[in-house]
Structure formats: C-alpha cells, structure tokens
Amino acid sequence: MADQTALYLHLEDARELLVLHNQIHEIIVIGDDLDDVDELTGLIEEALNNPELSVAPWQEFAKSFYEAMQADKQGNWILLFIIMLIAAIGVLNTVLMTVLERRREYGVLRALGTQPGQIIRLLLSEVAIMTVISILIGTVMGLIINSFFYLELPESLGSLTYGGVEFKTMYSEINARSFYIPAITIFFSALFVSIFPALKAARIAPAKAMRMH
C-alpha cells in the first residue's frame, strides 16, 4: 500500500513534468540537534524574509513520521505504567513478607515503648534506602548497556527510509529524562505500596507478637 502512493522519476523527467527546467523546488537543511529545530526554523524565516517561500520544520514536512513518534511515546508511558505496577507488586510482596517474618522484633519494639508512628517511619525509611540503592544500581547498569548496544541494519536490506528520513544505524537515546522519570516513579510507588505493610507492623500487639516463633 505504501509503494502504491509513491512515484519515482529521473531528475530530468521530474523537472520536465513540473516545468522546473534547471530550478529546484525544495532545500532541506539538516541541523545538529533535534532540540534546535524551532530556533533554526525561525532563523531561516528571518533570513529569507520572503512570504512566497515556505519554511516548514520536520514535524510538518514529515508529518507521518512525527505522528508515529508521538504514538511511540504514548506507548512508552503505557510500558512505564506496566513496569511501575510490576515493581510495586514486587516491593509490596517483599515488604509484607519482611513484616510477617519480623513480627516478633516489632513486638519487642512496641513493648519497649516504640510508638506506632516510629515503626512506620522506620519501615518506610528502610524501603526508601533499598529503593535508592536499587535505582542507582539500575541506572548504572542501564547506562552501560545502552552505551554498547545498537541496531545496525544489514546491507542486504538496503537503506530504510521513513518520512524522508534514512535509517542505517539505530541507537537508543540516553538523556536525563529517560532516567529521572522512571526513578521518581519507582521511588514514590515503592513508598506508596509500603504504607499498608508499615501500618500492619505498627498495629502489632506486643504480647501476642512476642509469643510467636
């Protein structure tokens, strides 16, 4: 279906069809940084200062490719939610088992006069420390793995183009946003799911808990 919407001509035939002779109808400017596109577009418009000439950023020129990127970003948010849910269930299971296995210790703390709020803060602090350590380890491992792995298209497939953009080697994007959003999400989700086990530990009856083995 995609091939049926395209037509390829020799340059001279295309010029004759469009009555361009030796003229051109489009100039493509490639920038060094994707974040500078809007600024670069404004500078070109200001330099040309000609209402008969149209200056369009890549979001308009390759609209289908831009829409595909936006859809992919939305898919990333769904994936992030699934990862957060899996991590939250894992943290909840770990913390809950920890509370159940240390009921006797929490009973001793309560018998010594430890307030329920102090036990809650103790458990949440423990979860926060473990979460921060896990995030740091995961960040370092993710940075190393993403630095060495990339996708290179085999020469047998030729060049892959989409929306006027040619793909040869695909690298994963490494930026601060790809690290701090999952880190913050995991940190607060871990604390949130730990509230229930913390409340359970704080409500342990000292006499009953100390008789458990």
N, C-alpha and C positions, 0 to 999 in steps of 0.2 A: 504493500500500500504506500509506503514511504517513497519507493522508487518511482511509482507512477506519478508522483507530484513534482518530479524533478526533470529538467531538460538540460542536456549538456551540448554545447556548440563550440566549434573552434572560435578563437578570438576574433578573427576577421569576419566570420559569418555572423557572430553576435553583433559586431559593430555595424555591419550592413543591415541587419534586421532592426536594430534600434536607431539607425541613422545617426551614428556617433562619429563615423569616419575615424580619425585618429584621437578622438577625445575619450575621456573616462567619465563615468557617472558616480564613482564612489571611491573614497580614500579611507582606508582602515588604519587607525592609529592604535598601536599596542602599548599599553602602559606597563610599568614595572610592578605596581602594587594595585591589587584589586580595590583597596580602600580609597585610592586616589582617583577613581573613575569620575565621580561627580565633580571634583575640583578641576580635573583635566578637561571635562566636557565644557565647563564654564569658561575656562581659559581659551579654548578653541573658538567658542562662540564669540567671545570678546575680541579675539584677534581677527576673525573673519569679518564680523560686523556687516553681514550681508543677509537680509531677510529671504533672499532667493535660495540660499544654501541651508540645508537642514543638517543639524548636528544631533546625533542620537547616541546615547550610551548603550552599552551592550545589553542592558536589561530590555531595551526596546528593539534593538537590532536582532538579537537572538532571544526573542520573547519565549519561544517554546522551551529553549534550554533553561532560561531563568525560572519559568514555571515548574520545570522538572526539579530544579534545585530547591525551590520553595517546598515542593511536595516531599522531597527527601528530608528537609529539615523538620517538617511536621512528623515524618516517620521517626526521626531521631528522638523527638520528645516522647513519642509512644514507647520507643525502646528504653528511654531513660526511666519512664514510669515503671516498666516491667522489671528493670534491673533494681530500682528502688524497692519495689514490692518484694522481690526475691531476697534482697539484703535485709529488709525489715523483718521478714519471716524468720530468716536465719538468726538475726540478733535477738528477736523475741524468744525463740527456742533456746538459744544459748543462755540468755539471762534468766529465763524461767527455770531451766534446769539447775543453774547456779543457786538460785534462791531455794529450790527444793532440796538440794544437796547440802546446803549450809543453814538449814533451819535451826539446828542446834546452836550454831555460832551466833545467829541473830537472836535466839532466845537468851543466850548468855549476855549479849549486849543490852537487851531490854531489861534483864534482871539487874544489871549494873547501873541502870538509870539512864541509858541512852534514849533520847526522845525519838518518836517515830519520824519526825522531820529530819533528824540527823541521819537516820538509816537511809531515808530516801535520798538525801544528798550524797551519802557515801556510795550508794549503788549507782546513781546517775553519774557521779564523778568517775567511778570505775569504768562505766560504759564509755564515757567521753574520752578517757585516756586510751582505751583499747581502740576506739574508732579513729582517733587522730593518728595513732601508730599505724593502723591498717591503711588509712588514706595515704600517709607518707610512703609506705612500702609500695602500695599500688600505683602511686604517682610515679615513683622512680622506675618501677618495672614497666609501666606503660610508656614512659618517655623513652626508655632504652629500646623496647620492642618496636615502637613506631619509628624510631630513627633508622632501623636497619631493614624494615620490611617495606616493600613497594611492589606494585603490579606493573610489569613491563609486557606490552602486547607483542606477541611473536610476529616476526616479519612475514610469515606465511599468510597472516590475516590482512596485511597491508595497513594503511592508516585508517583510523576510526575517526569520523567527523560527526559532530552533532551541533546543530545550530550555528554552523560556521566555525566551530572550534575543533581543532585537530588534537586527538589524544594519542600519545605514544607511550609515555610512562606516567603512571598514576601514583602519587604519594599521598599518604594520609596527612591531613592538616594538623599541625601542632601549634596551639596557641593557649594563652592563659584561660580563655573562656571554656575550652574543652576540658580543663582540669578543675577550675573552681566551681563550676555549676554542679557537676556530679559530686564533688567533695562536700559542698554545702548541703546538697540534697541528702546524701547518705548520712552526714553528721546529724542533722536535725531529725531525720526519720528514725535513726537509731535511738536518739534520746526520747523521741515520742513513744516508740513501742516499748521502751524500758520503764515507762511510768507505771504500767499495770503490775509488772513483777516487783517494782520498788514499793508500791502500795501494799502488795501482798506480804512482802518482807516486813514492812513497818507494822502490820497488824498481827504479827505472830504473837500468840500468847506465850510468855516466858516459861511458865511452869510446864505447859504441855510440850513446848518445843525442846526443853532440856531433857525430857524423858525419852526423846526419840533417839534411835541408834541407826 
